[in-house]
Amino acid sequence: MQTYISNEDNKLIMDIKLKHFLEKAIPILESNIRLQEKLYKSYCRYDNESINALLPKVYQETKTYYSTPDTYKNLCNNAMHLTSFGLNVRSKSEALIAELLYAHDVNFKYELPLWLKENNDVLIHPDFTIITKSGTVYWEHMGMMSVPEYRDKASKRISLYASNGITIPDKLIVTMDTSDGLINMMTIKVMINSLLI
């Protein structure tokens, strides 16, 4: 049975049109999301830094911002933020730090594996490993300190560094977002300038 709707009932007419539009649009959007998720899981960047990371060490460029092919595979799967120079990182804050390190021509590697000793050997991946004239400096950026579990893990990680002789400020830089998720780039710049001295 059909019901006549008068032209005066504009809201009802618009709602019916929208309903029919969404009935067609939603399955297409859902299909596109599934396709993008498949692409995201298997997509790896094709640029100089990415390819350089896959080469044997003897063929690599001397200055690279990736560490090893294993790390690169990890980045392909999990790192979502792309810097202007082609490095994938996990957070916006890490992207900002990487951009400044790169702009200041600081030689660094992202998530380079590092073995430390606790009760047994522990493998961690510092956010940035920086090679300076006076030695290696590790940089950890703590992004979610307002989350209790994250804060506990961050505290344990800093303790792990310290128990292995990697202490603030000579061998370890620790920065963090504010409680509302903001990053102070002036502080980051001061830290980078201290590395260049």
Backbone as ProteinMPNN parsed JSONL, in Angstrom:
{"seq_chain_A": "MQTYISNEDNKLIMDIKLKHFLEKAIPILESNIRLQEKLYKSYCRYDNESINALLPKVYQETKTYYSTPDTYKNLCNNAMHLTSFGLNVRSKSEALIAELLYAHDVNFKYELPLWLKENNDVLIHPDFTIITKSGTVYWEHMGMMSVPEYRDKASKRISLYASNGITIPDKLIVTMDTSDGLINMMTIKVMINSLLI", "coords_chain_A": {"N_chain_A": [[0.824, -1.176, 0.0], [0.595, 2.18, -0.866], [1.512, 5.374, 0.409], [0.529, 8.708, 0.297], [2.573, 11.544, 0.366], [2.589, 14.824, 1.265], [3.89, 17.794, -0.331], [4.471, 19.654, 1.573], [5.58, 18.339, 3.717], [8.49, 18.392, 4.103], [10.699, 17.569, 5.714], [10.245, 14.839, 6.283], [10.309, 13.827, 3.672], [12.994, 14.395, 3.003], [14.272, 12.779, 4.906], [13.502, 10.217, 4.042], [14.717, 10.139, 1.512], [17.399, 10.311, 2.311], [17.626, 7.918, 3.769], [17.35, 5.99, 1.691], [19.591, 6.669, 0.203], [21.686, 6.116, 2.01], [21.332, 3.357, 2.331], [22.357, 2.407, -0.058], [24.934, 3.527, -0.032], [26.338, 2.685, 2.314], [27.066, -0.181, 2.147], [28.967, 0.022, 0.082], [30.9, 1.711, 1.217], [31.689, 0.109, 3.413], [32.818, -2.06, 2.044], [34.954, -0.733, 0.789], [36.434, 0.022, 3.044], [37.235, -2.498, 4.014], [38.917, -3.277, 1.888], [40.887, -1.258, 2.053], [41.963, -1.84, 4.562], [43.156, -4.319, 4.024], [45.082, -3.492, 2.17], [46.583, -1.742, 3.779], [47.728, -3.52, 5.623], [49.557, -4.919, 4.07], [51.077, -3.082, 2.67], [54.133, -1.556, 1.808], [56.466, 1.086, 1.915], [58.055, 2.515, -0.971], [60.812, 3.932, -1.252], [63.937, 5.764, -1.072], [65.069, 5.495, 1.576], [63.602, 3.349, 2.606], [64.186, 1.2, 0.868], [66.939, 1.151, 1.175], [67.159, 0.158, 3.765], [66.641, -2.512, 3.39], [68.805, -3.556, 2.116], [71.932, -5.444, 2.098], [74.428, -4.647, 4.599], [76.837, -3.792, 3.458], [76.102, -2.571, 1.083], [74.523, -0.49, 1.826], [73.581, 2.981, 2.163], [75.603, 5.311, 3.957], [74.371, 6.959, 5.841], [71.525, 6.3, 7.378], [68.1, 6.135, 8.313], [66.621, 4.068, 9.125], [66.927, 0.911, 10.773], [67.384, -2.053, 10.625], [66.576, -4.734, 8.296], [64.637, -6.324, 9.629], [63.501, -4.552, 11.481], [62.451, -2.784, 9.652], [60.464, -4.323, 8.436], [58.763, -4.543, 10.6], [58.025, -1.871, 10.861], [56.574, -1.507, 8.529], [54.266, -2.865, 9.14], [53.21, -1.684, 11.472], [53.81, 1.076, 11.909], [52.421, 4.223, 11.426], [52.621, 6.912, 10.783], [54.003, 9.135, 8.513], [57.048, 10.656, 7.779], [58.434, 13.692, 6.308], [60.674, 12.898, 4.974], [60.386, 10.264, 4.379], [60.303, 8.33, 6.43], [58.613, 5.966, 8.38], [56.822, 6.217, 11.355], [55.523, 5.57, 14.698], [53.933, 7.435, 16.071], [52.476, 10.77, 16.166], [53.986, 12.561, 17.645], [56.516, 11.308, 17.644], [57.002, 11.566, 14.923], [57.271, 14.331, 14.689], [59.57, 14.755, 16.269], [61.441, 13.233, 14.823], [61.437, 14.699, 12.435], [62.659, 17.108, 13.287], [65.167, 16.151, 14.146], [66.167, 15.241, 11.717], [66.167, 17.64, 10.239], [68.159, 18.995, 11.575], [70.317, 17.566, 10.844], [71.085, 15.329, 12.332], [72.498, 12.234, 13.03], [70.642, 9.448, 13.185], [68.864, 6.46, 14.229], [65.843, 4.712, 13.883], [63.976, 2.908, 16.209], [66.012, 0.973, 16.659], [67.188, -2.231, 17.479], [67.99, -3.111, 20.865], [69.796, -4.808, 23.251], [69.366, -5.39, 26.645], [70.232, -6.02, 30.095], [68.399, -7.676, 32.566], [66.801, -9.641, 34.769], [67.228, -11.589, 32.988], [68.344, -11.503, 29.533], [66.975, -8.737, 27.799], [65.175, -7.576, 25.093], [64.794, -4.472, 23.663], [63.39, -1.649, 21.883], [64.517, 1.3, 21.457], [63.046, 4.521, 20.9], [64.577, 6.373, 19.397], [67.907, 6.022, 18.346], [70.833, 7.652, 18.727], [73.763, 8.721, 17.247], [76.47, 10.305, 18.509], [79.322, 12.562, 18.802], [80.425, 12.037, 21.267], [79.493, 9.546, 21.907], [76.874, 6.977, 22.047], [73.489, 7.927, 22.266], [70.324, 7.416, 23.67], [66.897, 7.929, 22.915], [63.82, 8.297, 24.3], [60.439, 8.799, 23.773], [57.681, 9.482, 25.63], [54.399, 9.004, 25.197], [51.813, 8.673, 26.277], [51.344, 9.33, 29.018], [49.288, 9.866, 30.73], [47.838, 7.603, 30.96], [47.515, 5.037, 33.22], [48.613, 2.307, 33.033], [50.411, 2.546, 30.872], [52.096, 4.515, 31.926], [53.242, 3.104, 34.077], [54.679, 1.119, 32.686], [56.446, 2.75, 31.293], [57.922, 3.872, 33.375], [59.177, 1.558, 34.399], [60.72, 0.946, 32.193], [62.527, 3.095, 32.063], [63.875, 2.611, 34.441], [65.033, 0.17, 33.777], [66.833, 0.964, 31.779], [68.51, 2.569, 33.415], [69.56, 0.655, 35.202], [71.278, -0.582, 33.536], [73.278, 1.177, 33.134], [72.609, 3.28, 31.499], [71.827, 6.375, 31.656], [69.893, 9.324, 32.479], [71.117, 12.623, 32.145], [73.074, 12.013, 30.354], [73.263, 9.681, 28.697], [70.705, 9.066, 28.019], [67.762, 10.427, 26.787], [64.671, 11.608, 27.77], [61.508, 12.43, 26.826], [58.161, 13.758, 26.934], [54.637, 13.769, 26.154], [52.2, 16.244, 27.098], [49.603, 16.029, 29.65], [47.275, 16.398, 28.245], [47.906, 15.49, 25.75], [49.652, 17.034, 24.204], [52.679, 18.274, 22.62], [55.768, 19.796, 23.383], [57.549, 21.573, 21.301], [59.636, 23.36, 21.538], [61.067, 22.459, 23.734], [61.927, 20.018, 22.684], [63.6, 20.943, 20.656], [65.616, 22.197, 22.186], [66.708, 19.927, 23.413], [67.747, 18.608, 21.165], [69.63, 20.486, 20.311], [71.395, 20.263, 22.432], [72.537, 17.834, 21.856], [74.118, 18.447, 19.723], [76.229, 19.854, 20.635]], "CA_chain_A": [[0.0, 0.0, 0.0], [1.356, 3.403, -0.962], [0.996, 6.511, 1.158], [0.854, 9.981, -0.336], [3.214, 12.52, 1.249], [2.431, 16.147, 0.65], [5.127, 18.559, -0.508], [4.729, 20.446, 2.775], [6.293, 17.52, 4.7], [9.859, 18.344, 3.566], [11.623, 16.816, 6.573], [9.998, 13.415, 6.045], [10.809, 13.519, 2.324], [14.466, 14.389, 3.081], [14.667, 11.593, 5.675], [13.315, 9.037, 3.176], [15.781, 10.192, 0.504], [18.651, 9.986, 2.995], [17.589, 6.483, 4.077], [17.649, 5.238, 0.468], [20.981, 6.961, -0.152], [22.564, 5.38, 2.927], [21.213, 1.928, 2.04], [23.275, 2.125, -1.174], [26.282, 3.999, 0.252], [27.005, 1.971, 3.413], [27.781, -1.384, 1.697], [30.141, 0.421, -0.701], [31.902, 2.19, 2.179], [32.208, -1.043, 4.161], [33.695, -2.794, 1.129], [36.179, 0.06, 0.629], [37.203, -0.069, 4.294], [37.887, -3.815, 4.039], [40.013, -3.235, 0.917], [41.954, -0.412, 2.586], [42.614, -2.57, 5.648], [44.043, -5.307, 3.384], [46.209, -2.761, 1.598], [47.383, -1.216, 4.88], [48.49, -4.608, 6.241], [50.615, -5.437, 3.203], [51.758, -2.009, 1.952], [55.431, -1.058, 2.268], [56.883, 2.227, 1.109], [59.131, 2.332, -1.944], [61.601, 5.149, -1.349], [65.362, 5.494, -0.845], [65.336, 5.011, 2.925], [62.978, 2.036, 2.786], [64.969, 0.209, 0.128], [68.253, 1.1, 1.813], [67.055, -0.697, 4.95], [66.551, -3.911, 2.969], [70.07, -3.962, 1.503], [73.016, -5.859, 3.003], [75.123, -3.467, 5.125], [77.898, -3.339, 2.56], [75.516, -1.77, 0.012], [73.686, 0.581, 2.356], [74.113, 4.326, 2.299], [76.177, 5.414, 5.3], [73.438, 7.602, 6.761], [70.182, 5.76, 7.195], [67.253, 6.392, 9.468], [66.084, 2.785, 9.538], [68.016, 0.16, 11.37], [67.638, -3.359, 10.024], [65.393, -5.22, 7.573], [63.605, -6.792, 10.561], [62.807, -3.373, 11.979], [61.68, -2.211, 8.554], [59.237, -5.12, 8.3], [57.922, -4.135, 11.719], [57.49, -0.557, 10.55], [55.548, -1.642, 7.491], [53.024, -3.374, 9.713], [52.66, -0.967, 12.614], [54.03, 2.513, 11.954], [51.384, 4.826, 10.592], [52.868, 8.315, 10.475], [55.081, 9.246, 7.534], [57.759, 11.933, 7.821], [58.66, 14.308, 4.996], [61.812, 12.259, 4.318], [60.063, 8.883, 4.059], [60.395, 7.414, 7.567], [57.361, 5.642, 9.062], [56.943, 6.138, 12.814], [54.279, 5.131, 15.32], [53.096, 8.501, 16.641], [52.694, 12.115, 15.64], [55.099, 13.153, 18.389], [57.753, 10.75, 17.088], [57.194, 12.166, 13.601], [57.783, 15.684, 14.894], [60.947, 14.645, 16.743], [62.236, 12.772, 13.683], [61.573, 15.831, 11.505], [63.663, 18.043, 13.801], [66.479, 15.485, 14.079], [66.548, 15.241, 10.299], [66.442, 19.025, 9.838], [69.434, 19.391, 12.184], [71.34, 16.656, 10.312], [71.525, 14.414, 13.395], [72.531, 10.84, 12.58], [69.844, 8.645, 14.113], [68.16, 5.286, 13.726], [64.541, 4.562, 14.537], [63.69, 1.586, 16.769], [67.147, 0.05, 16.537], [67.133, -3.187, 18.599], [68.983, -2.951, 21.918], [69.702, -5.838, 24.29], [69.721, -4.957, 27.991], [70.188, -7.101, 31.083], [67.558, -7.531, 33.748], [67.045, -10.982, 35.303], [67.796, -12.221, 31.806], [68.472, -10.527, 28.461], [65.722, -8.126, 27.382], [65.283, -6.838, 23.833], [63.898, -3.323, 23.546], [63.595, -0.841, 20.681], [64.404, 2.726, 21.779], [62.45, 5.294, 19.816], [65.66, 6.877, 18.557], [69.292, 5.796, 18.746], [71.536, 8.777, 18.128], [75.214, 8.599, 17.303], [77.096, 11.61, 18.696], [80.793, 12.515, 18.913], [80.8, 11.494, 22.573], [78.943, 8.202, 22.096], [75.489, 6.712, 21.679], [72.453, 8.449, 23.151], [69.007, 6.852, 23.365], [65.824, 8.905, 23.138], [62.488, 7.713, 24.456], [59.35, 9.765, 23.926], [56.543, 8.856, 26.301], [53.274, 9.734, 24.638], [50.498, 8.493, 26.919], [51.629, 9.259, 30.449], [48.049, 9.982, 31.508], [47.27, 6.25, 31.075], [48.287, 4.399, 34.299], [49.399, 1.152, 32.57], [51.505, 3.074, 30.048], [53.009, 5.21, 32.837], [53.982, 2.079, 34.813], [55.64, 0.514, 31.763], [57.465, 3.762, 31.0], [58.766, 3.963, 34.566], [60.005, 0.345, 34.428], [61.677, 1.023, 31.089], [63.583, 4.024, 32.465], [64.646, 1.884, 35.459], [65.822, -0.831, 33.055], [67.961, 1.705, 31.206], [69.414, 2.986, 34.495], [70.271, -0.513, 35.743], [72.273, -0.965, 32.536], [74.23, 2.276, 33.005], [72.136, 4.262, 30.523], [71.146, 7.29, 32.56], [69.556, 10.693, 32.082], [70.914, 13.108, 30.793], [74.246, 11.782, 29.497], [73.065, 8.628, 27.698], [69.283, 8.857, 27.784], [66.86, 11.583, 26.752], [63.27, 11.213, 27.921], [60.544, 13.512, 26.657], [56.801, 13.223, 27.006], [53.507, 14.638, 25.857], [51.481, 16.727, 28.279], [48.456, 15.167, 29.994], [46.242, 16.525, 27.222], [48.395, 14.967, 24.479], [50.408, 18.02, 23.44], [54.131, 18.157, 22.67], [56.44, 21.095, 23.407], [58.631, 21.48, 20.326], [60.786, 24.153, 22.011], [61.85, 21.546, 24.573], [62.565, 19.053, 21.777], [64.695, 21.653, 19.979], [66.693, 22.362, 23.173], [67.339, 18.603, 23.553], [68.537, 18.348, 19.946], [70.795, 21.384, 20.35], [72.37, 19.725, 23.396], [73.249, 16.733, 21.19], [75.028, 18.986, 18.712], [77.368, 20.532, 21.301]], "C_chain_A": [[0.874, 1.247, 0.0], [0.68, 4.508, -0.162], [1.457, 7.79, 0.479], [1.44, 10.918, 0.716], [3.113, 13.869, 0.564], [3.777, 16.858, 0.582], [5.465, 19.39, 0.724], [5.562, 19.663, 3.806], [7.739, 17.293, 4.221], [10.804, 17.482, 4.398], [11.46, 15.315, 6.341], [10.528, 12.997, 4.677], [12.333, 13.427, 2.334], [14.969, 13.159, 3.837], [14.559, 10.322, 4.83], [14.402, 8.989, 2.115], [17.125, 9.784, 1.118], [18.727, 8.499, 3.312], [17.959, 5.654, 2.85], [19.096, 5.454, 0.023], [21.933, 6.122, 0.705], [22.502, 3.869, 2.69], [22.131, 1.521, 0.896], [24.724, 2.442, -0.8], [27.028, 3.137, 1.277], [27.688, 0.682, 2.946], [29.038, -1.05, 0.875], [31.256, 0.891, 0.232], [32.514, 1.042, 2.964], [33.159, -1.867, 3.312], [35.017, -2.052, 0.95], [37.054, 0.003, 1.877], [37.928, -1.398, 4.365], [39.08, -3.845, 3.078], [41.182, -2.397, 1.418], [42.687, -1.099, 3.734], [43.568, -3.622, 5.093], [45.28, -4.628, 2.833], [47.138, -2.285, 2.705], [48.272, -2.307, 5.487], [49.663, -5.057, 5.381], [51.441, -4.356, 2.519], [53.086, -1.658, 2.611], [55.86, 0.059, 1.326], [58.027, 1.853, 0.167], [59.823, 3.682, -2.114], [63.033, 4.807, -0.966], [65.64, 4.896, 0.527], [64.792, 3.6, 3.135], [63.789, 0.945, 2.103], [66.347, 0.048, 0.743], [68.249, 0.155, 3.014], [67.033, -2.176, 4.599], [67.86, -4.441, 2.395], [71.03, -4.547, 2.529], [73.823, -4.626, 3.407], [76.156, -2.916, 4.153], [77.365, -2.432, 1.451], [74.691, -0.586, 0.518], [74.392, 1.926, 2.294], [74.592, 4.471, 3.729], [75.229, 6.051, 6.295], [72.039, 7.091, 6.475], [69.386, 5.967, 8.465], [66.477, 5.152, 9.878], [67.243, 1.984, 10.093], [68.303, -1.133, 10.629], [66.42, -3.765, 9.205], [64.282, -5.693, 8.499], [62.802, -5.617, 11.114], [61.945, -2.79, 10.883], [60.38, -2.986, 8.355], [58.247, -4.734, 9.385], [57.264, -2.79, 11.424], [56.388, -0.648, 9.503], [54.218, -2.046, 8.108], [52.395, -2.438, 10.73], [52.816, 0.545, 12.599], [53.119, 3.208, 10.951], [51.695, 6.236, 10.146], [54.119, 8.436, 9.611], [55.715, 10.628, 7.617], [57.969, 12.454, 6.398], [59.804, 13.649, 4.25], [61.623, 10.746, 4.18], [60.171, 7.883, 5.183], [59.011, 7.217, 8.174], [57.627, 5.532, 10.556], [55.558, 5.886, 13.404], [53.377, 6.253, 15.827], [53.413, 9.839, 15.997], [53.869, 12.777, 16.348], [56.431, 12.621, 17.88], [58.042, 11.333, 15.715], [57.778, 13.562, 13.74], [59.241, 15.67, 15.355], [61.868, 14.225, 15.588], [62.462, 13.895, 12.684], [62.652, 16.804, 11.982], [65.06, 17.429, 13.789], [67.016, 15.539, 12.652], [66.948, 16.646, 9.839], [67.773, 19.521, 10.398], [70.575, 18.457, 11.798], [71.94, 15.763, 11.4], [71.424, 12.986, 12.869], [71.775, 9.979, 13.594], [69.268, 7.43, 13.405], [66.892, 5.131, 14.547], [64.326, 3.106, 14.943], [64.783, 0.556, 16.494], [67.12, -0.915, 17.719], [68.288, -2.977, 19.588], [68.748, -4.025, 22.977], [70.176, -5.247, 25.607], [69.602, -6.139, 28.931], [69.247, -6.725, 32.206], [67.808, -8.815, 34.525], [67.634, -11.853, 34.205], [67.897, -11.147, 30.725], [67.094, -10.044, 28.007], [65.981, -7.336, 26.102], [64.273, -5.693, 23.84], [64.236, -2.587, 22.246], [63.432, 0.628, 21.066], [63.802, 3.488, 20.602], [63.521, 5.788, 18.848], [66.998, 6.498, 19.186], [70.106, 6.818, 17.985], [73.027, 8.603, 18.338], [75.807, 10.003, 17.391], [78.611, 11.434, 18.775], [81.217, 11.861, 20.216], [80.199, 10.121, 22.856], [77.481, 8.1, 21.68], [74.545, 7.263, 22.739], [71.128, 7.848, 22.703], [67.946, 7.887, 23.727], [64.504, 8.152, 23.181], [61.477, 8.844, 24.588], [58.135, 9.024, 24.476], [55.283, 9.637, 25.941], [51.973, 9.649, 25.406], [50.648, 8.389, 28.432], [50.383, 9.43, 31.321], [47.363, 8.627, 31.689], [48.104, 5.475, 32.102], [49.149, 3.218, 33.851], [50.608, 1.589, 31.776], [52.556, 3.726, 30.939], [53.854, 4.203, 33.618], [55.049, 1.436, 33.929], [56.784, 1.48, 31.457], [58.451, 3.878, 32.159], [59.708, 2.755, 34.659], [61.078, 0.385, 33.346], [62.84, 1.955, 31.437], [64.473, 3.372, 33.524], [65.547, 0.834, 34.815], [67.041, -0.179, 32.402], [68.993, 2.006, 32.298], [70.21, 1.815, 35.042], [71.322, -1.052, 34.778], [73.249, 0.181, 32.249], [73.843, 3.336, 31.982], [71.243, 5.237, 31.289], [70.888, 8.65, 31.916], [70.576, 11.619, 32.749], [72.031, 12.709, 29.829], [74.032, 10.742, 28.409], [71.602, 8.393, 27.333], [68.539, 10.187, 27.823], [65.442, 11.036, 26.858], [62.419, 12.468, 27.775], [59.144, 12.906, 26.725], [55.776, 14.264, 26.586], [52.914, 15.13, 27.169], [50.273, 15.817, 28.527], [47.324, 15.274, 28.977], [46.763, 16.2, 25.822], [49.175, 15.947, 23.625], [51.903, 17.789, 23.592], [54.727, 19.555, 22.591], [57.663, 21.019, 22.497], [59.833, 22.334, 20.709], [61.684, 23.283, 22.884], [62.6, 20.542, 23.697], [63.758, 19.706, 21.086], [65.881, 21.858, 20.922], [67.441, 21.033, 23.338], [68.246, 18.316, 22.354], [69.773, 19.231, 19.929], [71.848, 20.881, 21.312], [73.161, 18.563, 22.801], [74.321, 17.243, 20.246], [76.244, 19.664, 19.326], [78.577, 19.614, 21.341]], "O_chain_A": [[1.805, 1.346, 0.799], [-0.545, 4.574, -0.066], [2.629, 7.935, 0.13], [0.89, 11.071, 1.807], [3.512, 14.022, -0.591], [4.689, 16.553, 1.349], [6.615, 19.79, 0.904], [6.183, 20.271, 4.677], [8.153, 16.162, 3.969], [11.621, 16.745, 3.845], [12.455, 14.601, 6.217], [11.128, 11.931, 4.541], [12.906, 12.505, 1.754], [15.977, 12.565, 3.455], [15.427, 9.452, 4.899], [14.955, 7.924, 1.841], [17.885, 9.017, 0.527], [19.779, 7.883, 3.141], [18.772, 4.733, 2.938], [19.744, 4.533, -0.475], [22.864, 5.501, 0.192], [23.511, 3.178, 2.834], [22.634, 0.397, 0.882], [25.64, 1.72, -1.195], [28.224, 2.888, 1.121], [28.836, 0.463, 3.333], [30.046, -1.752, 0.961], [32.415, 0.515, 0.061], [33.729, 1.005, 3.161], [34.193, -2.323, 3.801], [36.081, -2.67, 0.956], [38.28, -0.056, 1.776], [39.102, -1.444, 4.732], [40.136, -4.378, 3.419], [42.339, -2.773, 1.232], [43.903, -0.955, 3.866], [44.665, -3.804, 5.622], [46.396, -5.121, 3.001], [48.356, -2.411, 2.583], [49.428, -2.053, 5.825], [50.667, -5.531, 5.912], [52.421, -4.677, 1.846], [53.155, -1.483, 3.827], [55.651, -0.008, 0.115], [58.851, 0.991, 0.473], [59.474, 4.469, -2.994], [63.313, 3.673, -0.575], [66.361, 3.904, 0.638], [65.439, 2.762, 3.764], [64.048, -0.106, 2.689], [66.867, -1.064, 0.825], [69.222, -0.562, 3.25], [67.376, -3.011, 5.436], [68.009, -5.648, 2.207], [70.961, -4.194, 3.706], [73.899, -3.661, 2.645], [76.324, -1.701, 4.044], [78.11, -1.604, 0.929], [74.216, 0.226, -0.276], [75.618, 2.012, 2.362], [74.052, 3.827, 4.629], [75.27, 5.721, 7.481], [71.446, 7.417, 5.447], [69.94, 5.973, 9.564], [65.75, 5.177, 10.871], [68.406, 2.341, 9.903], [69.382, -1.281, 10.056], [65.34, -3.204, 9.392], [63.105, -5.491, 8.199], [61.575, -5.68, 11.204], [60.827, -2.346, 11.144], [59.324, -2.393, 8.134], [57.048, -4.612, 9.133], [56.081, -2.598, 11.705], [55.384, 0.059, 9.587], [53.161, -1.616, 7.647], [51.17, -2.393, 10.848], [52.018, 1.24, 13.227], [53.055, 2.83, 9.782], [51.076, 6.719, 9.198], [55.17, 7.894, 9.952], [55.025, 11.645, 7.537], [57.717, 11.751, 5.419], [59.918, 13.804, 3.034], [62.579, 10.024, 3.897], [60.134, 6.68, 4.925], [58.311, 8.191, 8.452], [58.55, 4.835, 10.977], [54.548, 5.975, 12.705], [52.176, 6.044, 15.998], [54.458, 10.023, 15.373], [54.661, 13.477, 15.717], [57.377, 13.388, 17.703], [59.201, 11.572, 15.375], [58.681, 13.937, 12.992], [60.051, 16.472, 14.89], [62.943, 14.796, 15.405], [63.559, 14.032, 12.142], [63.464, 17.273, 11.184], [66.032, 18.108, 13.459], [68.186, 15.848, 12.428], [67.945, 16.817, 9.136], [68.438, 20.358, 9.787], [71.669, 18.543, 12.355], [73.137, 15.476, 11.396], [70.393, 12.582, 12.331], [72.224, 9.806, 14.727], [69.191, 7.369, 12.177], [66.877, 5.389, 15.75], [64.473, 2.192, 14.132], [64.5, -0.589, 16.141], [67.037, -0.467, 18.862], [69.418, -2.7, 19.187], [67.654, -4.143, 23.529], [71.261, -4.669, 25.68], [68.955, -7.137, 28.614], [69.287, -5.612, 32.729], [68.949, -9.062, 34.915], [68.441, -12.744, 34.469], [67.563, -9.989, 30.981], [66.166, -10.839, 27.851], [66.903, -6.523, 26.043], [63.071, -5.902, 23.999], [65.244, -2.874, 21.601], [62.321, 1.155, 21.01], [64.028, 3.134, 19.445], [63.389, 5.639, 17.633], [67.194, 6.634, 20.394], [70.082, 6.857, 16.755], [73.494, 8.369, 19.453], [75.666, 10.799, 16.463], [79.119, 10.313, 18.811], [82.254, 11.201, 20.271], [80.384, 9.587, 23.949], [76.927, 9.002, 21.052], [74.762, 7.095, 23.939], [70.841, 7.776, 21.508], [68.077, 8.619, 24.707], [64.125, 7.466, 22.231], [61.641, 9.74, 25.417], [57.634, 8.075, 23.872], [55.125, 10.793, 26.335], [51.095, 10.488, 25.203], [50.131, 7.457, 29.048], [50.427, 9.164, 32.522], [46.421, 8.506, 32.472], [49.298, 5.272, 31.877], [50.31, 3.13, 34.25], [51.707, 1.071, 31.973], [53.755, 3.525, 30.746], [55.052, 4.417, 33.805], [56.183, 1.233, 34.363], [57.944, 1.076, 31.373], [59.66, 3.971, 31.951], [60.891, 2.909, 34.96], [62.2, -0.079, 33.55], [63.997, 1.649, 31.146], [65.69, 3.559, 33.509], [66.681, 0.63, 35.247], [68.148, -0.713, 32.468], [70.184, 1.738, 32.136], [71.401, 1.951, 35.321], [72.154, -1.878, 35.154], [73.96, 0.159, 31.245], [74.656, 4.193, 31.635], [70.068, 4.966, 31.538], [71.554, 9.06, 30.966], [70.877, 11.374, 33.917], [71.966, 13.016, 28.639], [74.56, 10.891, 27.307], [71.302, 7.605, 26.436], [68.672, 10.965, 28.768], [65.061, 10.119, 26.131], [62.592, 13.441, 28.509], [58.971, 11.695, 26.591], [56.018, 15.469, 26.654], [53.1, 14.514, 28.218], [49.963, 14.946, 27.714], [46.507, 14.362, 28.854], [46.149, 16.579, 24.824], [49.345, 15.714, 22.428], [52.349, 17.186, 24.568], [54.255, 20.398, 21.828], [58.692, 20.463, 22.88], [60.944, 22.066, 20.252], [62.91, 23.355, 22.792], [63.771, 20.251, 23.943], [64.811, 19.084, 20.948], [67.03, 21.709, 20.507], [68.67, 21.018, 23.396], [69.37, 17.84, 22.513], [70.855, 18.77, 19.569], [73.045, 21.036, 21.069], [74.307, 18.325, 23.182], [75.314, 16.56, 19.996], [77.187, 20.012, 18.615], [79.627, 19.998, 21.857]]}, "name": "protein", "num_of_chains": 1, "seq": "MQTYISNEDNKLIMDIKLKHFLEKAIPILESNIRLQEKLYKSYCRYDNESINALLPKVYQETKTYYSTPDTYKNLCNNAMHLTSFGLNVRSKSEALIAELLYAHDVNFKYELPLWLKENNDVLIHPDFTIITKSGTVYWEHMGMMSVPEYRDKASKRISLYASNGITIPDKLIVTMDTSDGLINMMTIKVMINSLLI"}
